[in-house]
Amino acid sequence: MHLVLKIIPKKWLITLALIVMGLFSFLLLGVVSIFIAAMGSDSGTGTDTGDITYTGEGQVMNVSPEVLKWEPTIRKYAKEFGVEPFVALMLAQMMQESGGRGSDPMQSSEGAFNTKYCKSPNCITDPDYSIWAGVQEFKHAIERAGVTSPGDMDHIKTALQAYNFGTGFFDFVGANGGKYTKELAIKFSQQQYQKVKHTGMYHCLRPEAVPYQACYGDILYVDAVLKYYQPGSVVSGGGGNPGSGGSSGSKVADVGRQWIGRSTYVFGGGRNTNDIARGIFDCSSFVRWAFEQVGMYTSPIGAVSTETLNKIGTKVSANDMKPGDVIFFDTYKHDGHVGIVIDKNTFIGCQTNKGVFIEDLNNPYWQKVFSGHVRRF
């Protein structure tokens, strides 16, 4: 080795050393870049589906027990395919499609993802397979429509109507202003009906469609689904946190008022959409639900507790608390109860004997159990 070093000119050795150092630096930079990218991919909230991250979750309303029994199955496949925040919307859709009855509750037989059964209505004889295919059909529709969140109603309406009409409706909307309207749904139905009228296979599903001769699909499908659905909030980029603190915090403090007088406290309640639809919460599940309505994912729906919430965000002084901050109380244990600050004198939460209720922080009981723990999400 020493002989080789003596033979090679010194300037060549220096050049070789610089090349080796350069290659090492390049490789090191690549490794660091990959590491940063990997870290970044886990830093968001919500459900990540490729380039799309969905946050928040809507709420299902007034659907039948037959529909609600399929919630775990819908959630299983929604989680698998990256659309879990839309479980409530899919339950609303199932209510319209089948009322949860039959062996094809998502009415997926005619859809593109049914490759096992025939393509005629109600060919599917396995409800699990119907939901598996229907969730994928739903995912395709919201992605094609450009839906950004469970509160993005303009795009959700397009996706729902295309789920009913077929994917040709996307192109029709794109060529006619780019936004769903009921008039566009009627016009599309009219045009398609004229193409297939001669087959005798189509008739108007609703009396309202007869005067328009809009008998292809269901021109009122969007309204029929959305009467069972309360939207989540639209989440837009930039502009600070949609959760607690300041003027934006008042949204999360106010969103739960709808449950005052029509909710029930059940320890361990509020951890599935069935409970939520009936206004059943405990303190931590109510806080999780409220933040989800303004687009902030704090905990999994089935695993939230005061112990998961008391580690999120930043601890702030009780003297500096603002609307939307989260306040903890040492009731039956340290941080045993939680609520959302409305102002310096009041908070809203799900209380043991009252359900969702606004409480006075100057009440001697709350003063006694408040240790000063306030967090800003």
C-alpha positions in Angstrom: 0.0 0.0 0.0 2.8 2.4 0.9 4.5 1.6 -2.5 1.3 2.5 -4.3 1.0 5.8 -2.5 4.6 6.7 -3.4 3.9 5.9 -7.1 0.6 8.0 -7.4 1.3 11.7 -7.7 0.4 13.8 -4.7 -2.0 16.0 -6.7 -3.9 12.9 -7.8 -4.3 11.8 -4.2 -5.8 15.1 -3.3 -8.2 15.0 -6.2 -9.3 11.5 -5.3 -9.8 12.5 -1.7 -12.0 15.4 -2.7 -14.1 13.2 -4.9 -14.6 10.6 -2.1 -15.6 13.4 0.3 -18.0 14.8 -2.3 -19.7 11.4 -2.8 -20.0 10.9 1.0 -21.6 14.3 1.4 -24.1 13.6 -1.4 -25.1 10.3 0.1 -25.5 11.8 3.5 -27.7 14.6 2.2 -29.9 12.0 0.5 -30.3 10.0 3.7 -31.2 13.1 5.6 -33.7 14.2 3.0 -35.4 10.8 3.1 -35.6 10.9 6.9 -37.1 14.4 6.8 -39.7 13.4 4.3 -40.6 10.3 6.3 -41.0 12.4 9.4 -43.2 14.9 7.5 -45.5 12.2 6.2 -46.6 11.4 9.8 -46.9 15.0 11.1 -50.4 15.7 9.8 -53.8 14.9 11.2 -56.7 13.3 9.6 -56.7 10.5 7.1 -54.0 10.6 4.4 -55.0 9.2 1.0 -52.1 9.9 -1.4 -51.9 13.6 -1.8 -55.2 14.2 -0.1 -55.6 14.6 3.7 -59.2 14.6 5.0 -59.9 16.1 8.5 -63.0 16.6 10.6 -66.1 14.4 10.5 -69.7 15.1 9.9 -72.6 13.7 11.8 -75.4 11.3 10.8 -78.9 12.1 11.8 -82.2 10.2 12.0 -81.1 7.0 10.3 -82.6 3.7 11.1 -81.2 1.0 13.4 -80.8 -1.2 10.3 -78.3 1.4 8.9 -76.5 2.0 12.2 -75.7 -1.7 12.6 -73.5 -1.4 9.6 -71.4 1.4 11.1 -68.5 -0.8 12.2 -68.3 -2.4 8.8 -68.4 0.9 7.0 -65.7 2.3 9.3 -63.5 -0.8 8.8 -63.4 -0.3 5.1 -63.4 3.5 5.3 -60.3 3.3 7.4 -58.7 0.8 5.0 -59.3 3.0 2.0 -58.5 6.3 3.6 -61.9 7.9 3.9 -62.8 7.4 7.6 -63.9 11.0 8.2 -66.7 10.4 5.8 -68.3 7.5 7.7 -71.3 9.6 8.7 -71.9 10.6 5.1 -71.8 7.0 3.9 -74.3 6.0 6.6 -76.6 8.8 5.3 -76.1 7.5 1.8 -76.9 3.9 2.9 -80.1 5.2 4.5 -81.2 6.6 1.1 -80.0 3.6 -0.9 -81.5 0.8 1.0 -82.4 1.8 4.6 -79.7 -0.7 5.6 -81.9 -3.6 4.5 -81.2 -6.4 2.1 -78.0 -8.1 1.0 -76.7 -5.2 -1.0 -77.1 -2.3 1.5 -74.8 0.0 -0.4 -76.5 -0.8 -3.7 -73.1 -1.6 -5.2 -74.1 -4.3 -7.7 -74.0 -1.9 -10.7 -70.8 -0.2 -9.6 -67.3 -0.5 -11.1 -65.9 -2.2 -8.0 -68.3 -5.2 -8.1 -66.3 -7.8 -10.0 -67.8 -10.8 -8.2 -71.5 -10.7 -9.0 -73.6 -9.7 -11.9 -74.1 -6.0 -12.7 -77.9 -5.9 -12.3 -79.6 -4.3 -9.3 -79.3 -6.3 -6.1 -77.1 -9.0 -7.6 -74.8 -8.8 -4.6 -75.8 -11.3 -1.9 -73.1 -10.5 0.6 -73.6 -7.3 2.6 -69.9 -7.2 3.6 -68.9 -7.3 -0.1 -71.5 -4.6 -0.9 -70.0 -2.3 1.7 -66.4 -3.1 0.6 -67.3 -2.2 -3.0 -69.5 0.8 -2.0 -66.8 2.4 0.1 -64.4 2.3 -2.8 -67.1 3.7 -5.2 -67.6 6.5 -2.7 -63.9 7.2 -2.4 -63.6 7.4 -6.2 -66.5 9.8 -6.3 -65.2 12.2 -3.7 -61.7 12.2 -5.2 -63.0 12.8 -8.7 -65.1 15.6 -7.4 -62.2 17.2 -5.5 -63.8 17.0 -2.0 -61.4 18.4 0.6 -63.3 17.7 3.8 -66.6 16.4 5.3 -67.7 20.1 5.2 -66.9 20.8 1.6 -70.5 20.7 0.5 -70.2 22.1 -3.0 -67.9 19.2 -4.0 -69.8 16.6 -1.9 -73.0 17.4 -3.8 -71.2 16.8 -7.1 -69.8 13.5 -5.8 -73.2 12.3 -4.5 -75.0 13.0 -7.7 -72.3 11.3 -9.7 -72.5 8.3 -7.4 -76.2 8.1 -8.5 -75.9 9.2 -12.2 -72.5 7.7 -13.0 -69.1 9.3 -13.8 -70.4 11.1 -16.9 -71.9 13.7 -14.6 -68.4 14.8 -13.6 -67.6 15.8 -17.1 -71.1 17.4 -17.5 -70.6 19.6 -14.5 -67.0 20.5 -15.6 -68.4 21.7 -19.0 -71.2 23.7 -17.4 -69.7 26.0 -14.8 -67.9 23.4 -12.6 -70.3 23.5 -9.7 -73.3 21.2 -8.9 -76.8 22.7 -9.1 -80.2 21.0 -9.1 -80.8 22.5 -12.6 -77.7 20.8 -13.9 -78.9 17.5 -12.4 -82.2 17.8 -14.1 -80.6 18.8 -17.5 -78.2 15.8 -17.3 -81.0 13.4 -16.4 -83.1 14.7 -19.3 -80.3 14.2 -21.8 -79.5 10.7 -20.6 -83.1 9.7 -20.5 -83.6 10.6 -24.1 -80.8 8.3 -25.0 -82.3 5.3 -23.2 -86.0 6.0 -23.3 -86.6 3.7 -26.2 -85.4 0.7 -24.1 -88.4 0.9 -21.8 -86.1 0.1 -18.9 -86.2 3.5 -17.3 -89.1 5.3 -15.5 -89.3 8.3 -13.2 -88.4 7.4 -9.6 -90.1 10.6 -8.3 -93.3 12.4 -9.4 -91.4 15.6 -9.3 -89.2 14.4 -12.3 -92.2 13.6 -14.6 -92.9 17.2 -15.8 -89.2 17.5 -16.7 -88.9 14.1 -18.3 -85.8 13.8 -16.2 -86.2 10.1 -15.5 -82.6 8.9 -15.6 -81.4 8.3 -12.1 -82.7 10.4 -9.2 -82.6 14.1 -9.7 -83.3 14.7 -5.9 -80.6 12.2 -4.7 -78.4 14.9 -3.2 -81.2 16.3 -1.0 -82.4 12.8 -0.1 -79.0 11.9 1.3 -78.1 15.2 2.9 -81.3 15.2 5.0 -79.6 12.6 7.1 -76.2 14.4 7.3 -74.9 17.3 9.3 -71.7 18.5 7.6 -68.3 18.8 9.2 -66.4 22.0 8.9 -64.4 23.1 5.9 -60.7 23.1 6.7 -58.7 25.7 4.6 -55.0 26.1 4.5 -53.2 28.8 6.4 -54.5 31.4 8.9 -53.8 29.7 12.1 -55.3 26.9 14.1 -59.0 26.1 13.6 -59.2 24.8 17.1 -58.7 26.8 20.3 -57.5 30.2 21.2 -58.7 33.6 20.1 -61.6 34.4 17.7 -61.3 31.0 15.9 -61.6 29.2 19.2 -65.1 30.5 19.7 -66.2 28.1 16.9 -65.3 25.0 18.9 -66.8 26.6 22.0 -70.1 27.2 20.3 -70.5 24.1 18.2 -71.6 22.0 21.1 -74.5 24.3 22.1 -76.8 22.3 19.8 -76.7 19.4 22.4 -77.8 21.5 25.4 -81.1 20.0 26.7 -81.0 17.1 24.2 -78.0 15.0 25.3 -77.1 12.4 28.0 -74.0 11.7 29.9 -72.9 8.1 29.8 -69.4 7.2 31.1 -67.7 5.6 28.1 -70.4 6.9 25.7 -69.9 8.9 22.5 -67.3 6.6 21.0 -69.3 5.5 17.9 -71.6 7.3 15.5 -74.7 5.5 16.9 -74.1 7.2 20.4 -73.3 10.5 18.8 -76.4 10.5 16.7 -78.4 10.1 19.9 -76.5 12.8 21.8 -74.8 10.3 24.2 -71.3 11.5 25.4 -69.0 11.6 28.3 -66.8 14.6 29.0 -63.8 13.6 26.8 -65.8 12.2 23.9 -67.8 15.4 23.7 -64.6 17.5 23.5 -63.2 15.2 20.8 -66.5 15.5 18.8 -66.6 19.3 19.2 -63.0 19.7 17.9 -63.7 17.4 15.0 -66.6 19.6 13.9 -64.1 22.4 13.3 -61.6 20.2 11.5 -59.2 19.1 14.3 -58.5 15.5 14.9 -57.6 15.0 18.5 -58.0 11.3 19.2 -59.5 8.1 17.6 -63.2 8.1 18.1 -63.1 4.9 20.1 -60.1 5.6 22.3 -60.4 9.2 23.5 -60.1 9.9 27.2 -58.9 12.7 29.4 -55.5 11.0 29.4 -55.2 11.4 25.6 -56.5 15.0 25.6 -54.2 16.2 28.5 -51.1 15.6 26.4 -52.2 17.5 23.2 -51.3 21.1 22.4 -49.7 23.5 24.7 -50.3 24.2 28.4 -51.3 27.8 29.0 -51.8 29.9 32.2 -55.3 30.0 33.5 -55.0 33.7 33.5 -54.4 33.7 29.7 -57.1 31.2 28.7 -59.2 32.1 25.7 -62.4 30.7 24.0 -61.8 27.2 22.7 -59.1 26.3 25.2 -59.5 23.0 27.0 -59.9 23.0 30.7 -59.3 20.1 33.1 -60.6 19.4 36.6 -59.4 17.1 39.3 -62.7 15.4 40.1 -62.5 11.7 40.9 -58.9 11.7 39.8 -56.3 14.1 38.4 -57.6 15.6 35.2 -60.7 13.5 35.6 -63.1 15.9 33.9 -62.6 18.1 30.8 -64.5 20.9 29.0 -64.1 23.7 26.6 -63.6 27.4 27.7 -66.3 29.8 26.5 -64.9 32.8 28.3 -63.1 33.5 31.6 -66.2 32.7 33.6 -67.8 29.8 31.8 -67.1 26.5 30.0 -69.2 24.0 28.1 -68.9 20.2 28.6 -70.8 17.0 29.1 -71.7 17.0 32.8 -72.6 13.9 34.8 -76.2 14.8 35.7 -77.0 17.3 32.9 -75.5 16.1 29.6 -74.0 19.0 27.6 -74.3 22.1 29.6 -72.7 25.5 30.2 -71.1 25.8 33.7 -70.0 28.8 35.8 -66.3 28.6 36.7 -67.1 30.8 39.8 -69.3 28.0 41.2 -67.5 26.8 44.4 -67.4 23.2 43.2 -65.6 24.0 40.0 -63.2 26.4 41.9 -62.4 23.6 44.3 -61.6 21.0 41.6 -59.8 23.3 39.2 -56.0 23.0 39.6 -55.2 25.5 36.8 -54.6 23.0 34.0 -55.6 24.6 30.7 -54.4 23.5 27.2 -54.5 25.2 23.8 -54.9 22.7 20.9 
